[in-house]
Amino acid sequence: MLQVAVILLTLFLEGRGPTIGFGLLTTAFVGLGCALEFAASVPAEALMERGLVLAGLWTAVAVVLRYKRVRQAQRESEAKAQAILETTVDGIITIDADGEIESFNEAAEDIFGYDAEEVIGKNVKVLMPPPYRDEHDEYLRNYHETGRKRIIGIGREVWGRRKDGSTFPMDLAVSEVELGDRILFTGIVRDISERRRLEKEILEISEEERRRIGQDLHDGLGQMLTGIGLLSQDLARQLEEEGHERAADMAEITDHVKEADQYARDLSHGLIPVDVEANGLTEALRRLSQNAVRMFNVACSFREVDTVLVHNNTVATHLYRIAQEAVSNAVRHGEADNIKVILASGDEQIRLQVRDDGTGFDPGVSDGSGMGVHIMQYRARIIGGGLEITSDPGDGTVVTCTIPRTADVPVDEASSPVPAES
């Protein structure tokens, strides 16, 4: 037992050498004792006992060596994991089943502005803006009870909250790990603020080009068509007074010119949708529904729930484009006869909804041929909101875009918006 205890003590010595060395040394002493006793004609049973001692000794040596190999592999694995945690540009956060933070790497410190010591042991919702913060505990509780996943195992874009209170868009991937009777969740976070800023600039450039074309249509082509219409109207009246045989043809030409003039104005209004006044979005959506009736020959209505004032022109423009795309999709792809555009305001949110009675589709099945839905989702994210599309074949489609009130601030007062749940 003393010999085995000595071998076990080598657990605390680095490397395999001490364990093997003590094993060989003990074997030499036992072997020497056996030789001496053999010379003294010791019974075979005693020699067998010594053999069993050596077998137990080397069993202990093998166990210790195995343990050291496992510990060495664990240390190397931990060192590699620590190197990854320290060098990765992505924030890596580990929480327990109750949502309390257990680890917080350096990249996460840079992203959120907290030192690890400030957040370890706290609930992870300290890193979330409303409404995520208010819903997080309930989500974890529902997940433990039902197993229904909404984020776990699914990468998605969400919003985070820094130490200074500012919010920012981020990509989040969450995985679940079972360690014995414990469950841990690991989140990998990437700040995409710069990407969103560049994307926003691209969209703004696109919008500026739309406005320029719309202005040219209105001030250039529109004015020319108006002038031609007035001249043709005057000529048609003169021909009618003279009883000319082509008077009716000239009157028809005048009507076509007026239709072309109105069509050009409708196009220009679509390209320059939102006025800078707070009620510009409401008026633009009303014009959109009126134009849809004229241009697509469908029943399209607009309804405002409460008074909706959108002060941020960028937010208003993106909401208008989402409605415009939804109406266009309802007509071109859904073959809808009735379309309803609804704009509603609450204390915390602004909601835009477009309903149609078209053919509908299965949102889970996409042939990848259209970009309209992707662009609508893209625009919703840009303004800190979320887009939801519900549809079933034969039952029409409902497109809903929800943004938080905090996203609707004038450009000169704007800070990073706080999003609605998507």
N, C-alpha and C positions, 0 to 999 in steps of 0.2 A: 504493500500500500504506500509505503514511503517512497518507493521508486516511481510509482505511478504519479504520486503527488508532485514529485520533482519534475516529471515530464509535463504535467498540467501547468506548472508554474512557468514553463517556457512559452505559454500563450501570451505572456506580457513582454516577451523579447521579440524584436523584429527579425524577420527572415526565417528560413527553414534550418539554417545551420545549427543554432543552439538546440533545437529539438532533436535533430539527428545525432548531434554530438553527445548529448546526455544519454540518448538511447544506446549508442555504441559503447559509451563508457560503462553504463550499467550492465550491458550485455557482457562486456569483458570481465567485470567483477563476478558476475554470476557464473560465467564460463570457467573462470579460475577456481571458484569455489567448487564447481562440479568436478573439475580435474583433481583437485585435492581429495575430495570425498571419494571419487572413483578409485583413487589409489588406496584409500583406506577401506575398500570393499563395502561401500555404502549400499544399502538395498536399492533395487531398481525403482521401487515406489518413490524414494526420495529424489532420484534423478528425474522421474516423471513430473514430480511436483515442481522441480526447478524449470523443466521445460514449459510447464503451464505458466509459470511466472514470466518467462521470456515471451510467451505468446501474448499474455495480457499486457506486458510492457510495450510490445510493438503494436498491439492494437491501439493502445493509448497514443503511441507515436503517430500512427496513421490518422487517428481522429484529430489530433492537434494539427497535423499538417493539412488535413482537409479543411479544418476550420480556418487556418491561416490563409489558404487559397481563396476560400469564400470571402473572408474579410478583405483580402487584397483586391479581389474583383469588385466588391462593394465600394471600397475606397476609390478605385479607379473610376467606377461608374459615377460616384458622387462628385469626383473631381471634374469629370467631363460635363456632368449636368451643371455644376457650379460655373464652369467656364462658359457654357452656353448662356446661362442666366446673366452672367456679368458682361458678356460681349454682344448679345443680340440687341438689335435696335427696337425690337418689339417688347412691349410691356408684358410681363408674365406675373399673374396674380393667382395665388392659391387660396381657396376658402374652404371651410368645413361645411358640414351638412346644415348648419344653422346660419350660414352666410358670413361667419367671422373670418377675417383675413388672417392667414397663417404665414404667407410669404409674399414679398413685394420686391421685385428686382430693381436694379438701378435704372433701367429704361423706363419702368413704371414710375419711378421717382421723378425722372425728367418730364414725362408726359403729364403727370397729374400735379406736380409741384410739391408733393409730400415727401418727407423722409420716411423710410420704412418704419421706424420706431413710432411715428405718429399715427399710423393706421393699423399696424399689426394688433390683432385683438378686437378691432372695431368691426362693425357690420359693413359689408362692402357697399351698401347703399349710400355711404358717405361720398362715394365717387360718382353718384348718379344724380342727374337733375330730375325735377318733377316732369312727367308723372311716373317715370320709372322708379324713383325712390319710394313713392307711396305704394307701388304695386309689387315691389320685389319680395317682401316677406310672404305675401299671399301667393305669389307665383311659386316660391319654394315649397310652401305648405301643400299646395295643390299637386306639385310634382311628386312629393313624397307619398301623397295619398293615392294618386291616380296613375303616376308614371307617365303622364302626358308631357311631352317635350315641346317647348316653344323656341328655345335658343340652344339648348345642349345638343352638341353634335351637328349644329347647323350654323355655318358662318353667316353673319348678317351685319348690316350697318346700324349702329345705335349712336347715342350721344352720351358723352361723359362730362363730368364736372370737376374742374380744377380746384386747387386749394383757395385761389383768389375768387372763386365763385363763377368764373367764366365757363362757358360750355363749348364743346367742340365735337365734330363728327369723328367717329372712329369705327374701324372694322373690328369685330369681336368674334372670336371662335372659342367655344367652351367645350371642354371634355370632362367626362366623369371617370374617377378612378376609385376602385375599391381596395382598401388596405385592411385586410382582416375584417373586423366588424365595423370599420370606419368607412365613410364615403367622403371623398374630397373632390372639389371641382377646380379645374385649372382653366383660367381665361387668358387668351393671348390677344393683346390689344395693340392696334396700330393707329396712330394719329393721322387722319387723312385731311386735315384742315387745308394744307397747301394744295392737295389735289382738287378739293372742292372749290378753292379759290380760283384755280386755273380754269376749271370747268365753268364756273360762274362767269368768268371773263369771256370765255368762248361764247356762251349763250348771250351775254350782253352785246358782244360784237354782232352776233347773228340778229339780235333784236334791233340793233341800230341800223343794220342793212335793210331789214324789213321796213323799218320806219322811213328810211330814205326812199325805198321803192314806192311805198304807200304815198309818201308826200309827192313824189313825181307823178304818180297816177292821178292824185287829186288835183294838184296845181297845174300839171302839164296836160296829160291826156284828157282828164275830166273837163278842164276848161275849154280845150279844143272841141270836144264833143258837144259841150254846152253851146258854144258858138255856132257849130255846124247845125245843131238842132234848131236854134233860133232862126238861122238863115233859111233852112229847109221849111220851117213852119211858115215863115213869111212868104216864101215862094209858093208853097202849097195853097195858101190862102189866095194869093193873086191868081194862080191858075184856076182855082175854083170859081173866083169871081168872073173870070173871062170865059168860063165854061169850057176850058181846055180838056181834050179827051184824056190827057195823062194826069189830070188833077188827082185822081184817086191813087195812082201809082206814087205820086209825090207825097201824098198824105201818109201812105204806107211806109215810105222811106223815112219820113219824119218820125213815125212811131218807133221804127227800128233804131234810129239814132238816139231817141230818148231812152229806149231800153238799154242800149249800149252805154249811155251816159250813166244811168242808174247802176248798171252792173259794175262799171269802173269805180263808182263811188262806194259801192258795197265792198269791193275788193280793197280799196284804200282804207276803209274803216276797219276791215279785218286785219290789215297790216299795221294800222296805228290804232290799237284797240282801247287803250286806257288813258284817260285824261289824268293830269296831275292832281286834280281835286280828289278829296277822300271818297266821294261817291262815284268816281270814274269807273270802277269795276262794275258797279250795279248798272250803270248806263250802257257800258260796253256789252255786258251779258244780255241786256234787253235788246240791243241792236243785233247781237248774234242770233238770238231766237227769231227776230223779225226777218233777218236775211236768210235764215234757213228755210223759212216758209216760202219766201220769194224764189230762192235759188234751187231748192231741192224739192219743192212742192210737197212738203210734209207738214203735219201739225206740230209746231214747236212752241212751247210756252215757257215763260220765265216767272219765277216766284221768289220774292224776297221775304225771309222770315226775320222779323225784327229789323231794325235799321242797321245795315252792315256798312261800316266805313272802314276802308282800307287805306292807310296813310302812306305805306311804303309802295312806291310805284313799281319796284322790281317784283315784290310779292304779288301785286295786282296783275302785272303782266303775265307772270307764270300761271296764276290761277286761270286767267283768261285763256291762255294757250292750252291748258289741260281741258277746259270746257270745249274749246274749239275742236280739239282732236277727238274728244269723246263724241261730240255731235257728228263730226265727219265720219267716224267709224260706224256710228249707228246707222247712218244713211248708206254708206258705201258697202259695208260688210254685213251689217245686221239687217238691212232692208227694212228699217223701222218705218212705221206710219205715224207714230206719236212719240214725241220726245219732250221730256220735262227737265228744265234746268232750275235748280234750287240753290239759293245762297242763304245760309243761316249764320247767325251770330249768337254766341254765348258769352258768359263771363270769362272763360278761359280759352275758348277755341272759336275758330271760324271754319265752317264746313261748306264745301261746294259739292253738289251731287248732280249727276246727269243720269236720268232714267230713260230707258226706251223699251218698246214692246217688240223689238226685232227678233231675229232667229236665235240669238244667243250663241254661246259656245261653251266648251269645256275649258276653264282656265288652266287645268292641269295638262292639257294637250296643246302644243304649239308646234307649228311647222317651221318657225324661225324666219318666215318670209316678211313679217311686218316689224317696223321699228316704232310704231305709234305708241304701244303700251310701254315699251322701254323708255321712250322719251318722256311720257307722262310721269312715270315713276321717278325718272331722273330729275324732272322739274320739281316734283314734290319734295325730294330730298334736298335740293338746292336751297329751298326756302324753309327747311327745317320741319317739314311735315311728313305725312304718310299717305300713301295711296292704296285703296282697297278696291278690288274689282270682283264683283259677284255676278255669276251668270250660269245659266243652265240651258242646254239646247232646247229651243222652242219657247223659253220663258223670258227672253229679253236680257238686258244687261244693266247693271247699276255700277257706276263709277263714282267713288267717294274720295275726295281729298280733304284731309283735316290738317289744319295748322294751328299752333298755339298762338294766343294773343301776343305773347312776348316776341314773336317773329315779326309782327306788324308794327314796326317803329320806323320813323323817318330815317332816310339814309344817313343823315348827319348825326343821328343819335344811335345808330344801330350798333349792336355788339353781337357776339355769337348767339344765335337763336337757340331757344330751348324747344325741342321737338315734341310733337305728339307721338303717342305710341303707334307703331306701325305694325 
